[in-house]
């Protein structure tokens, strides 16, 4: 009897999975609050609710549940189907949106700077033309005018570099916008699947309740 019990314990431990050697972070990935329970089943006490994106330290894996530890040190079990090793798309979207907003703000700043540089470039070009004319008229001051001419050319080159950087930033901004649109579509698809899943689950519960009620009435009539 003891040998049989020992064998059963070994089989159960093997089925429950192996404890991870290193701590692994996973995230609540659904659009609902997931319950953290004391044990791997709905009959166990609920310790707390975990919002979407909550970071959890992965401890053990069972058939339908994962044993995890929250940031505040609470340990318990959550349904495996609502946990992902990747950061939820809503948070990726928020991060991209923040990057996009920062990029737009930087573009606005760059546009103002570029406008100022354009004005300065026009002024530099005007001064350059004056210097070139002065070079023809004042050969005796050739050395000083050549140095000024070089300085003005370097200033004009800085303006060109700034305009090129602005164009590159605009291209990156368009790419961020396209990625954000795609992620929003993916997030909408996930949300629709979650709604259908919970609707079907609710319909199943109502159907089972109806069958149990019908069976109960049939037994009462039989007595």
C-alpha positions in Angstrom: 0.0 0.0 0.0 2.8 2.4 0.9 4.7 1.6 -2.3 1.6 2.3 -4.4 1.1 5.6 -2.6 4.7 6.6 -3.1 4.4 5.8 -6.9 1.3 8.0 -7.1 3.1 10.9 -5.4 5.9 10.6 -7.9 3.5 10.6 -10.9 1.6 13.7 -9.5 4.9 15.6 -9.0 6.0 14.8 -12.5 2.6 15.9 -13.9 2.7 19.2 -12.1 5.9 20.3 -13.9 9.3 21.4 -12.8 10.1 24.4 -10.7 12.0 27.0 -12.7 15.7 27.2 -11.7 15.8 31.0 -12.3 13.1 33.5 -11.5 11.0 34.4 -14.7 8.8 37.4 -15.1 5.4 36.9 -16.7 2.5 39.3 -17.2 -1.3 39.3 -16.9 -2.3 39.6 -20.5 -6.1 39.7 -20.6 -8.5 42.7 -20.5 -9.9 41.6 -17.2 -8.8 41.4 -13.6 -7.3 37.9 -12.9 -7.7 36.4 -9.4 -4.7 35.2 -7.4 -5.8 32.2 -5.3 -4.2 30.3 -2.4 -4.3 27.0 -4.4 -4.7 25.7 -7.9 -8.5 25.7 -8.2 -11.6 27.8 -7.8 -12.3 26.3 -4.5 -9.3 28.0 -2.9 -9.5 31.4 -1.3 -9.0 34.5 -3.4 -5.9 36.5 -2.2 -6.2 39.5 -4.5 -7.1 40.7 -8.0 -4.3 41.3 -10.6 -4.8 44.0 -13.2 -3.8 43.7 -16.8 0.0 44.1 -17.2 0.8 43.1 -13.6 4.3 41.7 -13.5 4.6 38.3 -11.8 7.5 36.1 -10.8 7.0 32.6 -12.3 7.6 29.8 -9.7 5.9 26.6 -10.8 3.6 25.3 -13.6 0.7 23.0 -13.2 -1.9 21.7 -15.7 -4.1 24.8 -15.7 -2.5 27.0 -13.2 0.8 28.8 -12.6 2.3 29.4 -9.2 3.6 33.0 -9.1 4.8 35.7 -6.7 3.7 39.4 -7.0 5.9 42.4 -6.5 4.7 42.8 -2.9 5.7 39.2 -2.1 2.3 37.5 -2.2 2.4 33.9 -3.6 -0.5 32.1 -5.1 -2.0 30.5 -8.2 -3.4 32.1 -11.4 -5.0 30.5 -14.5 -2.3 29.8 -17.1 -4.4 31.0 -20.0 -4.4 34.6 -18.8 -0.6 34.8 -18.3 1.9 35.7 -21.0 5.7 35.9 -21.1 5.4 39.0 -23.2 4.4 42.5 -22.2 0.6 43.0 -23.1 0.0 44.9 -26.4 -1.9 47.7 -24.5 1.4 48.6 -22.7 3.4 48.3 -26.0 0.9 50.6 -27.6 1.1 53.1 -24.7 4.9 53.0 -24.9 4.8 53.6 -28.7 2.3 56.4 -28.2 4.6 58.0 -25.7 7.5 57.7 -28.1 5.3 59.1 -30.9 4.3 62.1 -28.7 8.0 62.7 -27.8 8.9 62.5 -31.5 6.2 65.0 -32.4 7.3 67.4 -29.7 10.9 67.1 -30.9 9.8 67.6 -34.5 7.9 70.8 -33.4 11.1 72.0 -31.6 13.2 71.1 -34.6 10.8 72.9 -37.0 11.1 76.1 -34.9 14.9 75.7 -34.8 15.0 75.0 -38.6 12.9 78.1 -39.2 15.4 80.1 -37.3 18.3 78.4 -39.1 16.7 79.1 -42.5 16.5 82.7 -41.6 20.0 82.6 -40.4 21.0 80.8 -43.5 19.5 83.5 -45.7 21.4 86.1 -43.6 24.6 84.0 -43.9 24.2 83.7 -47.7 23.6 87.5 -47.9 26.8 88.1 -45.9 28.6 85.5 -48.0 27.7 87.4 -51.1 28.9 90.6 -49.5 32.1 89.0 -48.5 32.7 87.6 -52.0 32.1 91.1 -53.4 34.4 92.6 -50.9 37.1 90.1 -51.8 37.1 91.5 -55.3 37.3 95.1 -54.1 39.7 94.8 -51.2 42.6 92.5 -52.2 44.7 93.9 -49.3 42.3 92.4 -46.8 42.2 89.1 -48.5 43.4 86.9 -45.6 40.8 88.2 -43.1 38.0 88.0 -45.6 38.9 84.4 -46.6 38.7 83.4 -42.9 35.3 85.0 -42.6 34.1 83.4 -45.8 35.1 79.9 -44.4 33.2 80.6 -41.1 30.1 81.5 -43.0 30.4 78.3 -45.2 30.6 76.2 -42.0 27.5 77.9 -40.6 25.6 77.1 -43.8 26.7 73.5 -43.6 25.3 73.2 -40.1 21.9 74.4 -41.3 21.9 71.7 -44.0 22.8 69.0 -41.5 20.0 70.2 -39.2 17.5 70.0 -42.1 18.6 66.5 -43.0 18.2 65.4 -39.4 14.7 66.8 -39.4 13.8 64.8 -42.5 15.1 61.6 -40.9 13.1 62.3 -37.8 10.0 62.8 -39.9 10.5 59.3 -41.5 10.9 57.7 -38.0 7.7 59.4 -36.9 5.8 58.0 -39.8 7.1 54.5 -39.0 6.0 54.8 -35.3 2.6 55.9 -36.4 2.3 52.8 -38.7 3.4 50.4 -35.9 1.0 52.0 -33.5 -1.9 51.6 -35.9 -1.1 47.9 -36.4 -0.8 47.2 -32.7 -4.2 48.9 -32.1 -5.7 46.6 -34.7 -4.2 43.6 -32.9 -5.4 44.8 -29.6 -9.0 45.2 -30.9 -8.9 41.6 -32.2 -7.8 40.3 -28.9 -10.5 42.2 -27.1 -13.2 40.9 -29.4 -12.0 37.3 -28.8 -12.1 37.8 -25.1 -15.7 39.1 -25.3 -16.8 36.1 -27.3 -15.0 33.7 -25.0 -16.7 35.2 -21.9 -20.1 35.3 -23.6 -19.8 31.6 -24.5 -18.7 30.8 -20.9 -21.8 32.6 -19.5 -24.1 30.9 -22.0 -22.6 27.5 -20.9 -23.2 28.3 -17.2 -26.8 29.2 -17.9 -27.4 26.0 -20.0 -25.9 23.8 -17.3 -28.1 25.5 -14.7 -31.2 25.0 -16.8 -30.4 21.3 -17.3 -29.9 20.9 -13.5 -33.2 22.6 -12.8 -35.0 20.5 -15.3 -33.4 17.3 -13.8 -34.5 18.4 -10.3 -38.1 19.0 -11.4 -38.1 15.6 -13.1 -37.0 13.9 -9.9 -39.6 15.7 -7.8 -42.3 14.5 -10.2 -41.0 11.0 -10.0 -41.3 11.0 -6.2 
